[in-house]
Amino acid sequence: MINIKKRKWLVLTITFLGLLVAVGSFLLWQANGVTKINYNQTYTYENKRISPDPPSYFRIVDGSHYVTIPQLNLEDDYNQGFKIDFIQGSYTRSQGVLILGKNITRTRLWFDNYQAFEKGMYSKKNAKIPLNQATSPFEEGQMFKKHGLYYYKSKRLDTYLSIKKKYVSIRLKPAKINIPTTEKEFIQRYHKKQSHQQE
């Protein structure tokens, strides 16, 4: 009788601990996600798990416009030239889903090397982007809720999973940096080396 009671107590204890671990894991998973998309907050995704490319950043400006800096990388890459793109576009809402990709324009700053970046020496190019030529994360696609958290879905994600260029959905998370909301602010911020932390 004592052994049966001990076994029941052991089973109940293990079950309770299992529930605690499950609840803790769920709360941690939810805390690292996005339950509501707010203005003045920059979002990104867990880049290391899904893509060989640098992370991309996205921000809602107002009720119909968004900005994004795709694949931002400000590291010295063996003195190679590099670019920083600033994308502006319009979005619509349909049944809680944000649909990106209207009136897309791109401002590109090109630096011949990292030394030119540090000195603020760049060339600038502006272009309108037809939707069928969108190539970078957050230029187009959809943001939707699943299990209470927002996900980004697009064919433009160059991920380990998208060899066949099918739609890939990835969970959004808040970023520690805030990207510019205007072209003027973008040029002022990225024409020289920045001391911000990327995530």
C-alpha distance (Angstrom), angle and dihedral (degrees) to the residues before:
residue distance angle dihedral
M1 . . .
I2 3.83 . .
N3 3.82 91.3 .
I4 3.83 90.8 51.4
K5 3.81 90.7 51.2
K6 3.81 90.9 48.2
R7 3.79 90.8 49.8
K8 3.81 92.0 49.9
W9 3.79 90.6 48.2
L10 3.79 90.7 49.3
V11 3.81 92.2 49.6
L12 3.80 91.7 48.6
T13 3.81 91.2 48.1
I14 3.81 92.9 49.8
T15 3.81 91.0 46.3
F16 3.81 91.6 50.1
L17 3.81 92.4 48.7
G18 3.80 90.0 48.3
L19 3.79 90.7 53.0
L20 3.81 90.8 49.2
V21 3.81 91.1 52.4
A22 3.81 91.5 47.0
V23 3.81 93.1 49.3
G24 3.80 91.6 45.4
S25 3.80 91.8 50.1
F26 3.81 91.4 48.8
L27 3.81 92.9 49.5
L28 3.81 90.9 48.5
W29 3.82 90.8 48.4
Q30 3.80 90.8 50.2
A31 3.82 93.7 44.9
N32 3.81 90.3 57.2
G33 3.81 91.8 50.0
V34 3.80 136.4 71.9
T35 3.81 119.2 -104.9
K36 3.81 95.1 172.4
I37 3.79 131.8 21.7
N38 3.80 109.4 -133.0
Y39 3.78 134.4 -171.3
N40 3.82 115.8 -107.2
Q41 3.81 92.0 29.0
T42 3.80 123.7 109.1
Y43 3.80 119.6 -144.5
T44 3.78 134.3 -162.4
Y45 3.81 136.9 160.4
E46 3.79 139.0 -117.4
N47 3.78 94.0 -79.0
K48 3.80 101.6 177.0
R49 3.79 93.0 61.0
I50 3.78 98.1 51.5
S51 3.78 112.6 24.0
P52 3.81 144.0 35.9
D53 3.82 89.9 -144.8
P54 3.82 128.5 91.2
P55 3.83 115.4 -92.0
S56 3.79 123.1 -84.1
Y57 3.80 125.6 -140.2
F58 3.81 131.1 -146.9
R59 3.80 134.6 -170.8
I60 3.82 135.2 179.6
V61 3.81 109.9 -134.1
D62 3.81 100.7 -174.7
G63 3.81 142.1 -33.7
S64 3.80 94.2 -50.5
H65 3.82 110.9 13.1
Y66 3.79 135.8 74.3
V67 3.79 138.0 178.4
T68 3.79 131.2 -153.2
I69 3.79 139.8 -176.9
P70 3.81 106.3 -155.2
Q71 3.79 123.4 -151.7
L72 3.80 96.0 -5.6
N73 3.80 112.1 -163.8
L74 3.81 121.1 164.6
E75 3.80 97.8 169.2
D76 3.81 123.7 121.0
D77 3.81 103.2 -102.7
Y78 3.81 103.0 -167.7
N79 3.80 92.3 -64.0
Q80 3.81 92.9 -61.4
G81 3.79 123.1 151.9
F82 3.80 116.8 -104.9
K83 3.78 142.6 178.2
I84 3.78 137.5 -136.2
D85 3.81 116.7 -153.7
F86 3.79 126.4 -157.6
I87 3.81 113.6 -162.9
Q88 3.80 125.0 -163.8
G89 3.79 122.0 -172.9
S90 3.79 147.5 149.0
Y91 3.80 127.6 -108.9
T92 3.77 137.1 -167.0
R93 3.81 132.7 -153.2
S94 3.76 123.9 -130.3
Q95 3.82 121.3 174.3
G96 3.79 91.9 -26.0
V97 3.81 94.5 -46.7
L98 3.82 120.3 119.4
I99 3.81 110.5 -141.4
L100 3.81 113.6 -159.4
G101 3.77 130.7 -165.8
K102 3.82 114.2 73.4
N103 3.83 124.5 127.1
I104 3.79 93.1 -1.5
T105 3.81 117.7 -171.4
R106 3.79 127.7 178.7
T107 3.79 129.8 -154.0
R108 3.80 111.7 -166.1
L109 3.79 126.9 -165.2
W110 3.80 113.6 -163.6
F111 3.79 122.8 -161.6
D112 3.81 120.6 -167.2
N113 3.80 90.7 -146.0
Y114 3.79 141.8 -22.0
Q115 3.80 92.4 -85.1
A116 3.81 89.1 57.3
F117 3.82 88.3 50.7
E118 3.80 91.7 52.9
K119 3.82 90.8 49.4
G120 3.80 93.1 47.1
M121 3.82 93.3 -116.7
Y122 3.81 109.5 148.7
S123 3.77 144.4 141.7
K124 3.81 119.0 -129.4
K125 3.80 131.3 -145.1
N126 3.80 130.7 -179.9
A127 3.80 125.5 -162.5
K128 3.79 141.6 165.6
I129 3.79 111.9 -127.9
P130 3.81 122.2 -145.1
L131 3.81 110.5 -138.9
N132 3.81 91.6 -117.0
Q133 3.81 88.6 59.0
A134 3.80 97.3 49.8
T135 3.79 107.0 125.6
S136 3.80 109.9 165.1
P137 3.82 134.3 75.6
F138 3.83 114.2 -88.5
E139 3.82 93.2 16.1
E140 3.78 86.8 105.0
G141 3.79 139.6 -14.7
Q142 3.79 134.7 86.7
M143 3.78 138.8 -69.3
F144 3.76 114.9 -151.3
K145 3.79 140.2 162.0
K146 3.79 124.2 -107.3
H147 3.81 123.3 172.8
G148 3.81 88.5 -8.5
L149 3.82 95.7 -55.0
Y150 3.80 132.6 98.6
Y151 3.80 121.3 -111.6
Y152 3.80 131.8 -172.6
K153 3.81 118.4 -135.2
S154 3.80 125.0 -168.1
K155 3.79 145.3 136.6
R156 3.81 88.6 -135.9
L157 3.79 95.4 75.3
D158 3.79 110.3 108.8
T159 3.79 95.8 -150.1
Y160 3.76 137.8 153.4
L161 3.83 85.9 -108.3
S162 3.80 99.9 49.0
I163 3.80 103.2 69.0
K164 3.81 88.7 127.2
K165 3.82 90.1 45.8
K166 3.78 93.6 -119.4
Y167 3.77 120.6 154.4
V168 3.78 111.6 -75.8
S169 3.83 122.9 -162.5
I170 3.80 120.5 -154.6
R171 3.78 130.8 178.9
L172 3.80 117.1 -108.7
K173 3.77 123.2 -132.3
P174 3.83 133.7 -175.6
A175 3.79 115.1 -93.4
K176 3.79 125.1 -137.4
I177 3.79 93.0 -133.3
N178 3.79 130.9 63.6
I179 3.79 116.0 -137.4
P180 3.83 121.6 -146.0
T181 3.80 120.3 -89.7
T182 3.83 98.5 -152.9
E183 3.80 135.3 44.0
K184 3.80 90.9 -119.0
E185 3.80 91.9 54.3
F186 3.81 90.0 45.3
I187 3.81 93.0 55.4
Q188 3.80 92.1 44.9
R189 3.78 91.8 51.1
Y190 3.79 102.7 42.0
H191 3.78 103.2 36.9
K192 3.80 88.4 88.8
K193 3.79 138.8 31.0
Q194 3.78 114.0 -69.0
S195 3.78 127.3 -150.8
H196 3.79 97.1 -148.9
Q197 3.77 126.1 123.7
Q198 3.77 119.1 -113.2
E199 3.77 122.3 -148.8
